[in-house]
Amino acid sequence: MHKVKTHKGAKKRFKISANGKLIFKKQGMRHIATGLSRKRKRQLKETGVITGTVAANMRRIMPYA
């Protein structure tokens, strides 16, 4: 059977943690962050976790990650 290709866009944006969870960097902190509140900037620094059906779909397009 052939190897399954990894989706290159997903590979660049998502990682699998040691516990097997899909993690990603939140959007909105690239530039023009002066208009954001301190609380919002602090929350955007943290990584997000993908769960549920979306996580299952992501694992299908990233088989070797």
N, CA, C and O atoms as a Tripos MOL2 file, in Angstrom:
@<TRIPOS>MOLECULE
protein
  260   259    65     0     0
PROTEIN
NO_CHARGES

@<TRIPOS>ATOM
      1 N           0.8410   -1.1850    0.0000 N.3       1 MET1
      2 CA          0.0000    0.0000    0.0000 C.3       1 MET1
      3 C           0.8830    1.2450    0.0000 C.2       1 MET1
      4 O           1.9660    1.2430    0.5860 O.2       1 MET1
      5 N           0.4230    2.2990   -0.6530 N.am      2 HIS2
      6 CA          1.2010    3.5220   -0.7600 C.3       2 HIS2
      7 C           1.1940    4.3160    0.5370 C.2       2 HIS2
      8 O           0.3090    4.1680    1.3800 O.2       2 HIS2
      9 N           2.2020    5.1560    0.6670 N.am      3 LYS3
     10 CA          2.2300    6.0700    1.7970 C.3       3 LYS3
     11 C           1.1690    7.1480    1.5980 C.2       3 LYS3
     12 O           0.8220    7.4850    0.4660 O.2       3 LYS3
     13 N           0.6570    7.6850    2.6990 N.am      4 VAL4
     14 CA         -0.3120    8.7780    2.6450 C.3       4 VAL4
     15 C           0.4630   10.0800    2.7430 C.2       4 VAL4
     16 O           1.3300   10.2290    3.6030 O.2       4 VAL4
     17 N           0.1510   11.0220    1.8640 N.am      5 LYS5
     18 CA          0.8610   12.3020    1.8920 C.3       5 LYS5
     19 C           0.3670   13.1710    3.0390 C.2       5 LYS5
     20 O          -0.8270   13.2100    3.3370 O.2       5 LYS5
     21 N           1.3020   13.8660    3.6770 N.am      6 THR6
     22 CA          0.9810   14.8090    4.7340 C.3       6 THR6
     23 C           0.5990   16.1360    4.1030 C.2       6 THR6
     24 O           1.2480   16.5840    3.1570 O.2       6 THR6
     25 N          -0.4470   16.7670    4.6160 N.am      7 HIS7
     26 CA         -0.8570   18.0870    4.1400 C.3       7 HIS7
     27 C           0.1620   19.1070    4.6480 C.2       7 HIS7
     28 O           0.2900   19.3140    5.8550 O.2       7 HIS7
     29 N           0.8810   19.7400    3.7280 N.am      8 LYS8
     30 CA          2.0060   20.6050    4.1090 C.3       8 LYS8
     31 C           1.5570   21.8420    4.8800 C.2       8 LYS8
     32 O           2.2720   22.3050    5.7680 O.2       8 LYS8
     33 N           0.3860   22.3840    4.5540 N.am      9 GLY9
     34 CA         -0.1280   23.5500    5.2820 C.3       9 GLY9
     35 C          -0.4280   23.2040    6.7270 C.2       9 GLY9
     36 O          -0.1510   23.9920    7.6320 O.2       9 GLY9
     37 N          -0.9980   22.0220    6.9440 N.am     10 ALA10
     38 CA         -1.3160   21.5780    8.3020 C.3      10 ALA10
     39 C          -0.0450   21.2830    9.0880 C.2      10 ALA10
     40 O           0.0430   21.5660   10.2820 O.2      10 ALA10
     41 N           0.9390   20.7070    8.3970 N.am     11 LYS11
     42 CA          2.2060   20.3730    9.0460 C.3      11 LYS11
     43 C           2.8840   21.6150    9.6110 C.2      11 LYS11
     44 O           3.5080   21.5660   10.6710 O.2      11 LYS11
     45 N           2.7550   22.7460    8.8810 N.am     12 LYS12
     46 CA          3.3910   23.9860    9.3140 C.3      12 LYS12
     47 C           2.6410   24.6720   10.4510 C.2      12 LYS12
     48 O           3.2380   25.4370   11.2090 O.2      12 LYS12
     49 N           1.3550   24.4110   10.5780 N.am     13 ARG13
     50 CA          0.5370   25.1540   11.5320 C.3      13 ARG13
     51 C           0.1990   24.4070   12.8110 C.2      13 ARG13
     52 O          -0.1290   25.0370   13.8170 O.2      13 ARG13
     53 N           0.2690   23.0830   12.8000 N.am     14 PHE14
     54 CA         -0.1630   22.2960   13.9460 C.3      14 PHE14
     55 C           0.9260   21.3180   14.3760 C.2      14 PHE14
     56 O           1.7350   20.8630   13.5670 O.2      14 PHE14
     57 N           0.9240   21.0070   15.6840 N.am     15 LYS15
     58 CA          1.8620   20.0350   16.2410 C.3      15 LYS15
     59 C           1.0860   19.0610   17.1000 C.2      15 LYS15
     60 O           0.0000   19.3780   17.5830 O.2      15 LYS15
     61 N           1.6360   17.8860   17.2890 N.am     16 ILE16
     62 CA          1.0280   16.9270   18.1970 C.3      16 ILE16
     63 C           1.8450   16.9090   19.4780 C.2      16 ILE16
     64 O           3.0610   16.7170   19.4450 O.2      16 ILE16
     65 N           1.1790   17.1090   20.6020 N.am     17 SER17
     66 CA          1.8640   17.1770   21.8890 C.3      17 SER17
     67 C           2.2720   15.7790   22.3340 C.2      17 SER17
     68 O           1.9510   14.7900   21.6750 O.2      17 SER17
     69 N           2.9710   15.7040   23.4410 N.am     18 ALA18
     70 CA          3.4370   14.4160   23.9730 C.3      18 ALA18
     71 C           2.2670   13.5170   24.3510 C.2      18 ALA18
     72 O           2.3770   12.2920   24.3020 O.2      18 ALA18
     73 N           1.1470   14.1260   24.7290 N.am     19 ASN19
     74 CA         -0.0410   13.3500   25.1070 C.3      19 ASN19
     75 C          -0.9450   13.0380   23.9170 C.2      19 ASN19
     76 O          -1.9860   12.4000   24.0730 O.2      19 ASN19
     77 N          -0.5420   13.4910   22.7220 N.am     20 GLY20
     78 CA         -1.3220   13.1790   21.5310 C.3      20 GLY20
     79 C          -2.3540   14.2240   21.1560 C.2      20 GLY20
     80 O          -3.1660   13.9930   20.2600 O.2      20 GLY20
     81 N          -2.3400   15.3750   21.8280 N.am     21 LYS21
     82 CA         -3.2940   16.4370   21.5020 C.3      21 LYS21
     83 C          -2.7400   17.2960   20.3800 C.2      21 LYS21
     84 O          -1.5250   17.4520   20.2490 O.2      21 LYS21
     85 N          -3.6310   17.8530   19.5710 N.am     22 LEU22
     86 CA         -3.2250   18.7550   18.4960 C.3      22 LEU22
     87 C          -3.1980   20.1730   19.0410 C.2      22 LEU22
     88 O          -4.1960   20.6660   19.5640 O.2      22 LEU22
     89 N          -2.0350   20.8330   18.9120 N.am     23 ILE23
     90 CA         -1.9120   22.1970   19.4230 C.3      23 ILE23
     91 C          -1.5900   23.1470   18.2770 C.2      23 ILE23
     92 O          -1.0120   22.7500   17.2660 O.2      23 ILE23
     93 N          -1.9750   24.4100   18.4540 N.am     24 PHE24
     94 CA         -1.7570   25.4240   17.4300 C.3      24 PHE24
     95 C          -1.5300   26.7760   18.0810 C.2      24 PHE24
     96 O          -1.8860   26.9900   19.2400 O.2      24 PHE24
     97 N          -0.9340   27.6850   17.3230 N.am     25 LYS25
     98 CA         -0.7140   29.0520   17.8000 C.3      25 LYS25
     99 C          -1.9270   29.8830   17.4120 C.2      25 LYS25
    100 O          -2.4020   29.8030   16.2790 O.2      25 LYS25
    101 N          -2.4250   30.6750   18.3400 N.am     26 LYS26
    102 CA         -3.6150   31.4750   18.0770 C.3      26 LYS26
    103 C          -3.3030   32.6470   17.1580 C.2      26 LYS26
    104 O          -2.1870   33.1660   17.1520 O.2      26 LYS26
    105 N          -4.2850   33.0510   16.3940 N.am     27 GLN27
    106 CA         -4.1140   34.1670   15.4620 C.3      27 GLN27
    107 C          -4.3200   35.5000   16.1730 C.2      27 GLN27
    108 O          -4.9060   35.5550   17.2540 O.2      27 GLN27
    109 N          -3.8350   36.5680   15.5560 N.am     28 GLY28
    110 CA         -4.1450   37.9040   16.0390 C.3      28 GLY28
    111 C          -3.0130   38.6180   16.7500 C.2      28 GLY28
    112 O          -3.2240   39.7000   17.2960 O.2      28 GLY28
    113 N          -1.8000   38.0380   16.7600 N.am     29 MET29
    114 CA         -0.6920   38.6930   17.4510 C.3      29 MET29
    115 C           0.4660   39.0360   16.5200 C.2      29 MET29
    116 O           1.5860   39.2380   16.9900 O.2      29 MET29
    117 N           0.2260   39.1060   15.2210 N.am     30 ARG30
    118 CA          1.3010   39.3940   14.2720 C.3      30 ARG30
    119 C           1.6940   40.8710   14.2770 C.2      30 ARG30
    120 O           2.8760   41.2010   14.3780 O.2      30 ARG30
    121 N           0.7260   41.7380   14.1690 N.am     31 HIS31
    122 CA          1.0080   43.1770   14.1500 C.3      31 HIS31
    123 C          -0.2430   43.9250   14.5990 C.2      31 HIS31
    124 O          -1.3150   43.3350   14.7320 O.2      31 HIS31
    125 N          -0.0980   45.2150   14.8300 N.am     32 ILE32
    126 CA         -1.1660   46.0970   15.3330 C.3      32 ILE32
    127 C          -1.7740   45.5340   16.6250 C.2      32 ILE32
    128 O          -2.9940   45.4560   16.7670 O.2      32 ILE32
    129 N          -0.9180   45.1510   17.5420 N.am     33 ALA33
    130 CA         -1.3920   44.6050   18.8130 C.3      33 ALA33
    131 C          -1.6010   45.7020   19.8470 C.2      33 ALA33
    132 O          -2.0450   45.4240   20.9620 O.2      33 ALA33
    133 N          -1.2820   46.9590   19.4880 N.am     34 THR34
    134 CA         -1.4230   48.0510   20.4640 C.3      34 THR34
    135 C          -2.8840   48.3290   20.7710 C.2      34 THR34
    136 O          -3.1950   48.8480   21.8440 O.2      34 THR34
    137 N          -3.7770   48.0020   19.8710 N.am     35 GLY35
    138 CA         -5.1990   48.2320   20.1100 C.3      35 GLY35
    139 C          -5.8430   47.1770   20.9740 C.2      35 GLY35
    140 O          -6.9940   47.3320   21.3820 O.2      35 GLY35
    141 N          -5.1310   46.1110   21.2620 N.am     36 LEU36
    142 CA         -5.6860   45.0330   22.0690 C.3      36 LEU36
    143 C          -5.4600   45.2960   23.5510 C.2      36 LEU36
    144 O          -4.4960   45.9550   23.9400 O.2      36 LEU36
    145 N          -6.3610   44.7750   24.3660 N.am     37 SER37
    146 CA         -6.1920   44.9080   25.8050 C.3      37 SER37
    147 C          -5.0910   43.9650   26.2760 C.2      37 SER37
    148 O          -4.7310   43.0180   25.5770 O.2      37 SER37
    149 N          -4.5650   44.2290   27.4550 N.am     38 ARG38
    150 CA         -3.5110   43.3700   28.0120 C.3      38 ARG38
    151 C          -4.0050   41.9450   28.1890 C.2      38 ARG38
    152 O          -3.2860   40.9820   27.9210 O.2      38 ARG38
    153 N          -5.2500   41.8280   28.6460 N.am     39 LYS39
    154 CA         -5.8320   40.5040   28.8630 C.3      39 LYS39
    155 C          -5.9050   39.7280   27.5540 C.2      39 LYS39
    156 O          -5.5750   38.5430   27.5150 O.2      39 LYS39
    157 N          -6.3360   40.3900   26.4810 N.am     40 ARG40
    158 CA         -6.4650   39.7250   25.1830 C.3      40 ARG40
    159 C          -5.1100   39.2760   24.6600 C.2      40 ARG40
    160 O          -4.9750   38.1620   24.1540 O.2      40 ARG40
    161 N          -4.0970   40.1440   24.7820 N.am     41 LYS41
    162 CA         -2.7480   39.7840   24.3180 C.3      41 LYS41
    163 C          -2.1900   38.6120   25.1130 C.2      41 LYS41
    164 O          -1.5280   37.7370   24.5560 O.2      41 LYS41
    165 N          -2.4560   38.5970   26.3980 N.am     42 ARG42
    166 CA         -1.9880   37.5120   27.2650 C.3      42 ARG42
    167 C          -2.6550   36.1920   26.8710 C.2      42 ARG42
    168 O          -2.0060   35.1460   26.8550 O.2      42 ARG42
    169 N          -3.9480   36.2430   26.5540 N.am     43 GLN43
    170 CA         -4.6610   35.0330   26.1570 C.3      43 GLN43
    171 C          -4.2090   34.5270   24.7940 C.2      43 GLN43
    172 O          -4.1930   33.3180   24.5610 O.2      43 GLN43
    173 N          -3.8440   35.4290   23.8950 N.am     44 LEU44
    174 CA         -3.4110   35.0290   22.5650 C.3      44 LEU44
    175 C          -2.0190   34.4060   22.5660 C.2      44 LEU44
    176 O          -1.6630   33.6970   21.6250 O.2      44 LEU44
    177 N          -1.2250   34.6590   23.6060 N.am     45 LYS45
    178 CA          0.1090   34.0730   23.6930 C.3      45 LYS45
    179 C           0.0460   32.5600   23.8830 C.2      45 LYS45
    180 O           0.9300   31.8360   23.4260 O.2      45 LYS45
    181 N          -0.9980   32.0860   24.5570 N.am     46 GLU46
    182 CA         -1.1180   30.6650   24.8610 C.3      46 GLU46
    183 C          -1.4330   29.8630   23.6000 C.2      46 GLU46
    184 O          -2.0080   30.3900   22.6480 O.2      46 GLU46
    185 N          -1.0570   28.6040   23.6020 N.am     47 THR47
    186 CA         -1.3940   27.7380   22.4740 C.3      47 THR47
    187 C          -2.7960   27.1860   22.6730 C.2      47 THR47
    188 O          -3.2450   27.0020   23.8040 O.2      47 THR47
    189 N          -3.4820   26.9230   21.5690 N.am     48 GLY48
    190 CA         -4.8120   26.3510   21.6200 C.3      48 GLY48
    191 C          -4.7610   24.8560   21.3870 C.2      48 GLY48
    192 O          -3.7670   24.3320   20.8840 O.2      48 GLY48
    193 N          -5.8300   24.1690   21.7520 N.am     49 VAL49
    194 CA         -5.9280   22.7220   21.5840 C.3      49 VAL49
    195 C          -7.1320   22.4310   20.6960 C.2      49 VAL49
    196 O          -8.2140   22.9800   20.9070 O.2      49 VAL49
    197 N          -6.9390   21.5640   19.7020 N.am     50 ILE50
    198 CA         -8.0250   21.1620   18.8140 C.3      50 ILE50
    199 C          -8.6170   19.8690   19.3400 C.2      50 ILE50
    200 O          -7.8870   18.9230   19.6340 O.2      50 ILE50
    201 N          -9.9520   19.8220   19.4600 N.am     51 THR51
    202 CA        -10.6150   18.6330   19.9840 C.3      51 THR51
    203 C         -11.7590   18.2100   19.0770 C.2      51 THR51
    204 O         -12.1300   18.9310   18.1510 O.2      51 THR51
    205 N         -12.3050   17.0580   19.3470 N.am     52 GLY52
    206 CA        -13.5180   16.5950   18.6810 C.3      52 GLY52
    207 C         -13.3060   16.1400   17.2500 C.2      52 GLY52
    208 O         -12.2630   15.5920   16.8960 O.2      52 GLY52
    209 N         -14.3260   16.3830   16.4340 N.am     53 THR53
    210 CA        -14.3260   15.9390   15.0500 C.3      53 THR53
    211 C         -13.2340   16.6190   14.2450 C.2      53 THR53
    212 O         -12.6380   16.0070   13.3580 O.2      53 THR53
    213 N         -12.9680   17.8840   14.5520 N.am     54 VAL54
    214 CA        -11.9240   18.6180   13.8300 C.3      54 VAL54
    215 C         -10.5730   17.9530   14.0600 C.2      54 VAL54
    216 O          -9.7750   17.8390   13.1300 O.2      54 VAL54
    217 N         -10.3090   17.5180   15.2790 N.am     55 ALA55
    218 CA         -9.0450   16.8430   15.5850 C.3      55 ALA55
    219 C          -8.9160   15.5350   14.8120 C.2      55 ALA55
    220 O          -7.8280   15.1810   14.3580 O.2      55 ALA55
    221 N         -10.0150   14.8270   14.6650 N.am     56 ALA56
    222 CA         -9.9900   13.5690   13.9070 C.3      56 ALA56
    223 C          -9.6640   13.8410   12.4440 C.2      56 ALA56
    224 O          -8.8990   13.0970   11.8300 O.2      56 ALA56
    225 N         -10.2350   14.8940   11.8850 N.am     57 ASN57
    226 CA         -9.9490   15.2610   10.4970 C.3      57 ASN57
    227 C          -8.4970   15.6820   10.3280 C.2      57 ASN57
    228 O          -7.8710   15.3540    9.3200 O.2      57 ASN57
    229 N          -7.9560   16.4060   11.3030 N.am     58 MET58
    230 CA         -6.5670   16.8650   11.2370 C.3      58 MET58
    231 C          -5.6140   15.6760   11.2940 C.2      58 MET58
    232 O          -4.5930   15.6720   10.6060 O.2      58 MET58
    233 N          -5.9320   14.6710   12.1000 N.am     59 ARG59
    234 CA         -5.0620   13.4910   12.1980 C.3      59 ARG59
    235 C          -5.0470   12.7280   10.8850 C.2      59 ARG59
    236 O          -4.0450   12.0990   10.5440 O.2      59 ARG59
    237 N          -6.1530   12.7770   10.1420 N.am     60 ARG60
    238 CA         -6.2280   12.0860    8.8650 C.3      60 ARG60
    239 C          -5.3110   12.7330    7.8380 C.2      60 ARG60
    240 O          -4.7260   12.0350    7.0100 O.2      60 ARG60
    241 N          -5.1730   14.0750    7.8780 N.am     61 ILE61
    242 CA         -4.3220   14.7430    6.8930 C.3      61 ILE61
    243 C          -2.8760   14.8680    7.3670 C.2      61 ILE61
    244 O          -2.0010   15.2820    6.6070 O.2      61 ILE61
    245 N          -2.6260   14.5040    8.6400 N.am     62 MET62
    246 CA         -1.2500   14.5000    9.1680 C.3      62 MET62
    247 C          -0.9400   13.1150    9.7350 C.2      62 MET62
    248 O          -0.8250   12.9710   10.9520 O.2      62 MET62
    249 N          -0.8040   12.1080    8.9010 N.am     63 PRO63
    250 CA         -0.6810   10.7360    9.4100 C.3      63 PRO63
    251 C           0.6440   10.4430   10.1150 C.2      63 PRO63
    252 O           0.6900    9.5590   10.9710 O.2      63 PRO63
    253 N           1.7160   11.1540    9.7830 N.am     64 TYR64
    254 CA          3.0250   10.8250   10.3510 C.3      64 TYR64
    255 C           3.5430   11.8640   11.3240 C.2      64 TYR64
    256 O           4.7190   11.8310   11.6870 O.2      64 TYR64
    257 N           2.7000   12.7830   11.7520 N.am     65 ALA65
    258 CA          3.1410   13.8600   12.6450 C.3      65 ALA65
    259 C           3.2350   13.3680   14.0710 C.2      65 ALA65
    260 O           3.5910   14.1340   14.9670 O.2      65 ALA65
@<TRIPOS>BOND
     1     1     2 1
     2     2     3 1
     3     3     4 2
     4     3     5 am
     5     5     6 1
     6     6     7 1
     7     7     8 2
     8     7     9 am
     9     9    10 1
    10    10    11 1
    11    11    12 2
    12    11    13 am
    13    13    14 1
    14    14    15 1
    15    15    16 2
    16    15    17 am
    17    17    18 1
    18    18    19 1
    19    19    20 2
    20    19    21 am
    21    21    22 1
    22    22    23 1
    23    23    24 2
    24    23    25 am
    25    25    26 1
    26    26    27 1
    27    27    28 2
    28    27    29 am
    29    29    30 1
    30    30    31 1
    31    31    32 2
    32    31    33 am
    33    33    34 1
    34    34    35 1
    35    35    36 2
    36    35    37 am
    37    37    38 1
    38    38    39 1
    39    39    40 2
    40    39    41 am
    41    41    42 1
    42    42    43 1
    43    43    44 2
    44    43    45 am
    45    45    46 1
    46    46    47 1
    47    47    48 2
    48    47    49 am
    49    49    50 1
    50    50    51 1
    51    51    52 2
    52    51    53 am
    53    53    54 1
    54    54    55 1
    55    55    56 2
    56    55    57 am
    57    57    58 1
    58    58    59 1
    59    59    60 2
    60    59    61 am
    61    61    62 1
    62    62    63 1
    63    63    64 2
    64    63    65 am
    65    65    66 1
    66    66    67 1
    67    67    68 2
    68    67    69 am
    69    69    70 1
    70    70    71 1
    71    71    72 2
    72    71    73 am
    73    73    74 1
    74    74    75 1
    75    75    76 2
    76    75    77 am
    77    77    78 1
    78    78    79 1
    79    79    80 2
    80    79    81 am
    81    81    82 1
    82    82    83 1
    83    83    84 2
    84    83    85 am
    85    85    86 1
    86    86    87 1
    87    87    88 2
    88    87    89 am
    89    89    90 1
    90    90    91 1
    91    91    92 2
    92    91    93 am
    93    93    94 1
    94    94    95 1
    95    95    96 2
    96    95    97 am
    97    97    98 1
    98    98    99 1
    99    99   100 2
   100    99   101 am
   101   101   102 1
   102   102   103 1
   103   103   104 2
   104   103   105 am
   105   105   106 1
   106   106   107 1
   107   107   108 2
   108   107   109 am
   109   109   110 1
   110   110   111 1
   111   111   112 2
   112   111   113 am
   113   113   114 1
   114   114   115 1
   115   115   116 2
   116   115   117 am
   117   117   118 1
   118   118   119 1
   119   119   120 2
   120   119   121 am
   121   121   122 1
   122   122   123 1
   123   123   124 2
   124   123   125 am
   125   125   126 1
   126   126   127 1
   127   127   128 2
   128   127   129 am
   129   129   130 1
   130   130   131 1
   131   131   132 2
   132   131   133 am
   133   133   134 1
   134   134   135 1
   135   135   136 2
   136   135   137 am
   137   137   138 1
   138   138   139 1
   139   139   140 2
   140   139   141 am
   141   141   142 1
   142   142   143 1
   143   143   144 2
   144   143   145 am
   145   145   146 1
   146   146   147 1
   147   147   148 2
   148   147   149 am
   149   149   150 1
   150   150   151 1
   151   151   152 2
   152   151   153 am
   153   153   154 1
   154   154   155 1
   155   155   156 2
   156   155   157 am
   157   157   158 1
   158   158   159 1
   159   159   160 2
   160   159   161 am
   161   161   162 1
   162   162   163 1
   163   163   164 2
   164   163   165 am
   165   165   166 1
   166   166   167 1
   167   167   168 2
   168   167   169 am
   169   169   170 1
   170   170   171 1
   171   171   172 2
   172   171   173 am
   173   173   174 1
   174   174   175 1
   175   175   176 2
   176   175   177 am
   177   177   178 1
   178   178   179 1
   179   179   180 2
   180   179   181 am
   181   181   182 1
   182   182   183 1
   183   183   184 2
   184   183   185 am
   185   185   186 1
   186   186   187 1
   187   187   188 2
   188   187   189 am
   189   189   190 1
   190   190   191 1
   191   191   192 2
   192   191   193 am
   193   193   194 1
   194   194   195 1
   195   195   196 2
   196   195   197 am
   197   197   198 1
   198   198   199 1
   199   199   200 2
   200   199   201 am
   201   201   202 1
   202   202   203 1
   203   203   204 2
   204   203   205 am
   205   205   206 1
   206   206   207 1
   207   207   208 2
   208   207   209 am
   209   209   210 1
   210   210   211 1
   211   211   212 2
   212   211   213 am
   213   213   214 1
   214   214   215 1
   215   215   216 2
   216   215   217 am
   217   217   218 1
   218   218   219 1
   219   219   220 2
   220   219   221 am
   221   221   222 1
   222   222   223 1
   223   223   224 2
   224   223   225 am
   225   225   226 1
   226   226   227 1
   227   227   228 2
   228   227   229 am
   229   229   230 1
   230   230   231 1
   231   231   232 2
   232   231   233 am
   233   233   234 1
   234   234   235 1
   235   235   236 2
   236   235   237 am
   237   237   238 1
   238   238   239 1
   239   239   240 2
   240   239   241 am
   241   241   242 1
   242   242   243 1
   243   243   244 2
   244   243   245 am
   245   245   246 1
   246   246   247 1
   247   247   248 2
   248   247   249 am
   249   249   250 1
   250   250   251 1
   251   251   252 2
   252   251   253 am
   253   253   254 1
   254   254   255 1
   255   255   256 2
   256   255   257 am
   257   257   258 1
   258   258   259 1
   259   259   260 2
@<TRIPOS>SUBSTRUCTURE
     1 MET1         2 RESIDUE 1 A MET
     2 HIS2         6 RESIDUE 1 A HIS
     3 LYS3        10 RESIDUE 1 A LYS
     4 VAL4        14 RESIDUE 1 A VAL
     5 LYS5        18 RESIDUE 1 A LYS
     6 THR6        22 RESIDUE 1 A THR
     7 HIS7        26 RESIDUE 1 A HIS
     8 LYS8        30 RESIDUE 1 A LYS
     9 GLY9        34 RESIDUE 1 A GLY
    10 ALA10       38 RESIDUE 1 A ALA
    11 LYS11       42 RESIDUE 1 A LYS
    12 LYS12       46 RESIDUE 1 A LYS
    13 ARG13       50 RESIDUE 1 A ARG
    14 PHE14       54 RESIDUE 1 A PHE
    15 LYS15       58 RESIDUE 1 A LYS
    16 ILE16       62 RESIDUE 1 A ILE
    17 SER17       66 RESIDUE 1 A SER
    18 ALA18       70 RESIDUE 1 A ALA
    19 ASN19       74 RESIDUE 1 A ASN
    20 GLY20       78 RESIDUE 1 A GLY
    21 LYS21       82 RESIDUE 1 A LYS
    22 LEU22       86 RESIDUE 1 A LEU
    23 ILE23       90 RESIDUE 1 A ILE
    24 PHE24       94 RESIDUE 1 A PHE
    25 LYS25       98 RESIDUE 1 A LYS
    26 LYS26      102 RESIDUE 1 A LYS
    27 GLN27      106 RESIDUE 1 A GLN
    28 GLY28      110 RESIDUE 1 A GLY
    29 MET29      114 RESIDUE 1 A MET
    30 ARG30      118 RESIDUE 1 A ARG
    31 HIS31      122 RESIDUE 1 A HIS
    32 ILE32      126 RESIDUE 1 A ILE
    33 ALA33      130 RESIDUE 1 A ALA
    34 THR34      134 RESIDUE 1 A THR
    35 GLY35      138 RESIDUE 1 A GLY
    36 LEU36      142 RESIDUE 1 A LEU
    37 SER37      146 RESIDUE 1 A SER
    38 ARG38      150 RESIDUE 1 A ARG
    39 LYS39      154 RESIDUE 1 A LYS
    40 ARG40      158 RESIDUE 1 A ARG
    41 LYS41      162 RESIDUE 1 A LYS
    42 ARG42      166 RESIDUE 1 A ARG
    43 GLN43      170 RESIDUE 1 A GLN
    44 LEU44      174 RESIDUE 1 A LEU
    45 LYS45      178 RESIDUE 1 A LYS
    46 GLU46      182 RESIDUE 1 A GLU
    47 THR47      186 RESIDUE 1 A THR
    48 GLY48      190 RESIDUE 1 A GLY
    49 VAL49      194 RESIDUE 1 A VAL
    50 ILE50      198 RESIDUE 1 A ILE
    51 THR51      202 RESIDUE 1 A THR
    52 GLY52      206 RESIDUE 1 A GLY
    53 THR53      210 RESIDUE 1 A THR
    54 VAL54      214 RESIDUE 1 A VAL
    55 ALA55      218 RESIDUE 1 A ALA
    56 ALA56      222 RESIDUE 1 A ALA
    57 ASN57      226 RESIDUE 1 A ASN
    58 MET58      230 RESIDUE 1 A MET
    59 ARG59      234 RESIDUE 1 A ARG
    60 ARG60      238 RESIDUE 1 A ARG
    61 ILE61      242 RESIDUE 1 A ILE
    62 MET62      246 RESIDUE 1 A MET
    63 PRO63      250 RESIDUE 1 A PRO
    64 TYR64      254 RESIDUE 1 A TYR
    65 ALA65      258 RESIDUE 1 A ALA
